[in-house]
Amino acid sequence: MLGIAILAAGKGKRMNSVDKPKVLVDFLGKPLLGYVLETAFRINPFKVYVVVGFKKEAVIDFINQNYNLNNIVIVEQKEQLGTGHAILQLEPVLEKGIDNLLILSGDVPLISFETLLKFIEFHKQGNYDLSLISTKLENPTGYGRIVRDTNGELLRIVEQKDLKFGEQLIDEINSGIYIVKTKDLFDYLRKLKNENAQSEYYLTDIVEMYTADQKRVGAFFIKSSTEVLGINTYEELKNLEKFFIQNEI
């Protein structure tokens, strides 16, 4: 069975949104989280887990007022210690029958149902332990970079603030969208360390841990980079709204 986790605990510091969490910022008349939830439900997962944190009451109210709670589990991340820590909070509540977990970001509104179906199929057909969506950007600043070996295989992901000399030139980025077998997931999450510029437990770090242990890791490359763009500033919000309108998505 498939479960879906949506990360919705962040503050959105760069948007200066002190009164509401970033996932509730309005995108053409609907909160960002609304787009992600509706796409998630189209996939017909067994359960959708929404990880809340900053201004959790507002997020929970939005969900209560607009969606069927029978298929949604609210999970609290009491301290915002990173994406890896956020997913670890699912361990006590994850249904036993869920063998694959699709992880989405609550601030990435344009990811399409069709792309996610292809991604899930890629993961299953390749029998990967962990898969992620990657794409290329002309300006990849702010995104984690995909580092591959000489054979083109995925080695690791390096976050923007941890890039070393030369790695800034990499234009293939991690979208932050994953699907992972749940069997060993939480064991790896417990091994995460926060020795990085943000002092956070990055979900991205398990990629290198998986490859080091010879687990199967795949990167599903998509050309339509706009689908996986997150929103961190109001300028990005307005640009994405303009793109949405112009292309009648």
Disulfide bonds with the S-S distance in Angstrom:
none
